[in-house]
Amino acid sequence: MKMKFGWLDVLMIILFLLSVYFILTRIFGHSASDLTITISLFGFLAVGLYALNREIGEFKIRTIHSFDNISKDMNLIKKKLKIKG
């Protein structure tokens, strides 16, 4: 199974690496500002939440369609078995 990386995944990886870089420069004295670190972390979190929200939405839609298919199958079984209800 091949994994596909979308632009959202690439952006999330870049923001994560950038955040780590800024934190390390702050620790070792090259003085990345607190604002820079905060913006990069919030950017990373925002992209992560957006991606998670999309995944949850897709899961919800697939679940609804699955239950619709189960309902159709149950009705078909009832018809074939001639069960009322």
N, C-alpha and C positions, 0 to 999 in steps of 0.2 A: 504494500500500500504506500503510495507516494504521498508525502506531505507537501501541501502547497502553502507558501508564505505570501500573505497579502501585504498591501502597503501598510495596513494597521499594525501587523506584527513587526515589520521592519521599523516603523516609527517607535513602537514600544521598546524594542531592543536598543535603538539609538538613544532614546531618552533615559533608559535605565543606565546604560554605559556612561552617558554624560553626567548623570547624577552621581554615580560612583566616583567618576573622575573629579568632580567638583568637591565632593566630600573628602577625598584623599588629599587634594591640594589644600584644603582648609586645615586638615590635620597636620600636614607636614610643612605648613608655613608659607606656602606660595599665595595665600590670601585670596581665595575665592570668597566673594562676599556672601553674607547670609541670604540676601535677596536672591542671588543667583542660584544658590542651593535650593531655596524654597521654591522658586519658579520651576526649576527642573524637576523637583520631586512632585509638585502639584501637576505638572504636565504629564509625567509618567503615570501618576494615579488617575488622572482624567482619561487618558487613553485606555488604561486598563479597565476602568469602570465602563467606558463606552463599549469596549469589546465584550465585556462580561454581560452587559445589558443586551447586546445583539444576540449573544449565544443563548441567553435565557429566553428571549423572544422567539428565536427559532425553535428551541426546545418546546415551548408552549404551543406553538403552531403545529409541530409534528405530533405532539401528544393529542391535541384536539382531533387532528385528522385520523390518528390511529383509533381513537374511540369511535369516530364516525364509521370507520371501516368495520370495527367490531359490531356495531349496531346493524350495519347492512348485512354482515355475515349471519348474525343471529336471526334477522328477519328472513333471510333466505333459508336457513335451516328450519325455521318454523313453517315456512311455506311448503318445503319438501316433506316435512313430517306431518303436515296438516294439523298443526297445533294452533288453537285459538288463543288470542291474548295479546 
